[in-house]
Amino acid sequence: MSSHPVIALDVMGGDVGPAVTIAAAEIASIRYPKLRFRLYGREDAIRAELARAPRVARDAVIVHTDEEVLGTDKPSQVLRRARRSSMGLAIEAVKAGEAQAAVSAGNTGALMAIAKLTLRTMEGIDRPALAALLPTMRSESVMLDLGANSECDERNLVQFAVMGAAFARTVLGLANPKVGLLNIGEEDLKGTHELKAAAAMLREAELPFEFTGFTEGDKIGRGDNDVVVTDGFSGNIALKTAEGTARLVVSLLADAFRSSAMTKVGYLMSRPALRALKKHLDPNNHNGAVFLGLNGIVVKSHGSATAKGFANAIAVAHDLVVERLSERIAADLAGVATLTAPKADATE
């Protein structure tokens, strides 16, 4: 890899487009001076924003396209024009070796479809998984899958555990992350056949992480595990529930502090603590979900992310490139290769 990591940006993705993505690239380039960008989208719109981003403008490569993926587009529709869209071209740059990672705030389903079709899954991985950082009482935890796969078997869950642990070691700097399987109880007898089988496989394997067994939904926010593994159906519900609960808590606190003169005085006294809480719960500070298991790095930003939030997604991509996440996952998969290999048909 070059000493100057290159990130491909889908400039047109998200709710705001170039105004946020270019401003975010400028923020990221201050944090990582060696970072370089390839910018995909309408050239006139990109150059207008580059006038306010001198660091990015100095070295960026602009690739013009009028095609962009809309939030309302279906993945099947997008695939027919993937190679002409700003999203598709950014991912194609990773495949061609022109960039080491792609970042987009665009349509999640379309991004997943294009990335999987273009980059394919790594050897030993059946399905890619969407992973992200969640705020906890201790710090942050990794959770996957968050919606890429609604149904998973035990082999998928084991592969997710391996990828999630590698992601935690890379992004959170943990030498021996704790990994748990999300279940309806902590007892070994509870859960689906797939969960029980995955737990048995993880206990048997020798891997660079600590498998803690099953964990329940109310333990996610406590941060008992550094990595929480589940299928995409349950993971997406858990994520949306956590985000909604965070908004509810902030809203209820605001209403309570406005309820009387006495509580307004209390607000003034507790304002520093409340600001710290709001910062910890702000999705922009944990922005940057990753499609793990592909032959290349693709990071998904919230569509409504601010420039600071999108810059955090770029930072995630940068760290995964520099720390060689794909190589770590490939090495760890060797430890479970025999366990997750497809079983031969008993009739053969």
N, C-alpha and C positions, 0 to 999 in steps of 0.2 A: 504494500500500500504506500502511496505517496505520502510525504511528510505534510501535505496539504489535503486533508480530507475534503471530498466534494459531495455536497448534498444537492439533490435535484428537488426543486420546489414546484408543486402544482400551484402556481400563483393565483389562478382563478377560482380555486376551491374555497368553500366556506361561505358564511353569510355576508362577508364584507369584501373578500377578494384581495386585490393588489394592495390596498391601503394598509391592511393588517399584515399580510405575508411579507411585504418588503420591509416594513418597519420592524417586524420580528427578526428578519434576517440581519438587519443593522444591529439590533440588540445582541443577537447571537455572535456576530462578528467581533463585537467589542469583548465579549467573554472569551471567545476562541479566535485570536487574531489570525491563525493559520487556516481557518475555515474558508472554503470557496463554494460558490453556488452556480448552479445551472438553473435558469429561470424559464419556466414554460407557461406561455399564455399570450395575450395580445400585446404586441411590442409597444404600441403607443401608450397603453395603460401602464405597462411596466416602467417605461422610461420616465413617465410623469412622476412616478413614485420614487424612482432612483435619484431624482434631483434632491430629495430629502434624505438620501441614504448613501453618502459618499464612500463609505468603506465597502459596501456591497458593490457599488457602481464601478469601483476601481478594477475589480477582477472578474465580475460576473459574466457568464455567457448567457445571452438571451436567445431563446428558440421560439420563434413566432408560430402561433396557431390560433385560428378563430374558433376552433372547437373546444367546448368545455362541458364537463359533466354537471348536470343540474341535480339538485336535491330530490326532485320528483322523478328522475330517470330510473327505470328499472334496469337491473344488471344485464338482462338479456338484450335490452336495447343498446346499452353502453358498449357491450362487447363487439358489436358490429362496427363501431367507429372508434374503438379503443386506441388504435395506433395514430389517430389524428387528434385526439383530445389532449389537453394539457396534463390531465391525470395519467393517461396512458403513456404519453411521451416521457414523463418523469420516471415512471416505472421501467420503461424500455431502456432508459439511460443506465439504470442499475444493471440490467441484464447485459448491456453492451460494454460495461466496465467504464463508462464515462462518468459515473457517480457511484459512490459506495452506499448511498441510502437515498430513499425518496420520502418526502413528507407532504401530506395533503390534509386539508380540512374538509374535503368533499364528501360526497355520498358514501357511507360506510359499506353498503352492500356492493356498490360498483367498484370501490377500491379493492375490496376483498376478491371479487371476481376477476378483475384485471390482473391483480398481483399474482393470484394463483395460476391463471392461464399463462402469464408471461414468465414468471420465475420458477414455477413448479415447486413441489415440496422437496425437502431434503431427503436424502436416502435414510430410511429408518423411520420416517415420519409419514403417517397416513393422512393426517389432516392438519392444516395450520390452525393456530389458536390465537384469539385476541387477548392480549394481556395488558394490564395497566396497574398503576400505583394507586392505592387507596390510603387516605389518612387514617391513622389509628391513635389510640391513647398513648402508645409508645413512640411511634414515628410514622412509618409507612410500611405497607405490606403489598405484595404482588398478588393479583387475583387473575385467574384464567380458567376457563374460557368465558368471555363476556358477551358472546352472541354469535360467534362464527359457526358453531356446530350445535344444533338443538338436541341431537341425540349422539351419545358417545358410548363405546364399549370400553372394557377394562384396559385394552391396549392403548386406546386413545388417551385415557386418563393417566396412565403411566408415562406416556410420552409427554403429556402436558406437564406433569410433575418435573420431569427432567428439564424441559425447556424453561419452566418457571423458576426453578432453582438456579439455572445458569443466568437467567435474567436478573435475579435478585443478587447474585454474586457480582454481576457487572455493574448494575445501577445503584444498588444499596451498599456495595462494598462488603458483603457478608462472606466470610470464609466458609461457614457451615450453616446455611439457612435451614430453618425449621419449616417443614412442608406438611400440610394437613389436607385431608379430603373432606369437602363439605358434605355433611350428612344430616339426617334428622335426629341423630343422637350420637354419643361418643362410644356406646357399647359396640363390641365387635359383631353382635348378632343383628344389629339394626342396619337398614339400608337395602338397596337393590343388589341383585346378583353382581352387577358390574362393579359396584363400589366395593363389595367384599372381595371380589377377585382381584381388583386393582390393589387393594390394601395388602393382600397376601403376596402379590408380586413385588410390591415396593419393600416389604419386610425382608424378602429373600435376596433382593439385589444389593450389591455393594456399590454405593453411589456417594458423591461428595456433598451429601446433605443429610439432615436428620429427619426421618419420617416419623411424625408424631401420632399418626393414626387418624381417627375421625374427629371433626370439629363441627360445632353447630353455628348457625347464623349469628347468634348473639355474641359469639366469641370473635367475630371478624373485626369489629371495632376496637376490641381490647388489644389486638396485636399479638395474641398468643402465638400465632404462626407468621412467619415471614412470607410464606407462599400459601395461598388457598386455592385448591384445585377443584373444579367442578365442570359439568357440561355447560354448553352455551345457553341453554334454556334457563337453568337455575341461576347461572352467573349473571345473566342480563337482568333478571328480576331482582337479584340481590343488590346489584349495582344501582339500579334505578330507585329501589327502596331506600338505600343508604343516602343517595343524593337528595331524594325527597324529604327524608327525615332531617337532614342537615338544614335544608331550607326552612322546614317547619320550626326547628329549634331557634334559628335566627329570627324568624318572624314572631314567634311567641315571646322571645326575650324583648324584641323591639316594642311589641304591644304592651308588655308588662311595665316597661320603663316609662311609657307614655301615659300610664293609667292615673297618676296622681302627682302632685307637687313633690311629695316625699320620694317617690320612685324616680323622679327626674333628678333629684339630688343624688340618689343612689347611683344613677347612671353616670353622672359626672365623676363620681369617685371610682367607679369600676370600668371606666372607658378604656384604659390601657389593656386590661385583661380581655375585654370584649373585642377589641381590635385584634389581639393575638388569636382569639378563637376564630374570628371571621377569616383571618389570613390562613389559619390551618385548614379550614373547611372550604376555602375558595378553590373550585375546580381548576382555575388557571394555574394554581401553584402545583398541581399534580398532573398537568396536561401532558399527553403523549402516550397513547396506547400503541402497542406493537403487534404486528402479525408475526408470531413466532413459528418457525418451522419451514420457512421459505428459503430458497437459494438467493437470498438478498434481504436487505433490511428495508421494511416499509413501516412508517410511523403515521398513525392517524391522530390528528388534532381535533378537538371539539370544533364544530362548525361555527359556534358563537364565541370562540376564544378571542381574547384581547391580544394585542401585539406581544405583551409580556407572556401570555399563555402560549401563544404559538411559538415564541422564542424558547419556551421550556420544552416544547415538542421537538424543536430542532436540536436542543441540547441533548435530549434523550437519544436522538439519532446519532449525533456526534459521539457520545460515550459508547454506544453499542458498536460503532465502527472502530474506534480507537482500541477498545477492549476486546475486539474480535469475538463477538458473541457467537456468530455462526460456528466458528471453530470450537468454541467451548461446548456448544450443544452437540456437535458431531462427536467430540471426544467422550462426552457423558453418555451418549446413546450406546456406545460400545458396551457399557456396563449392563445394559438391559436388552441387548440385541437378541439373545437367546430366549429371554422371557417374553418378549413382545413379537417374536416371529410368528407369522400365520401358522396355525395348526394344520397339519395334513389331514385330508379327509379320511375318516376311519374306514370307509369302504374301499379305499385304494389298496 
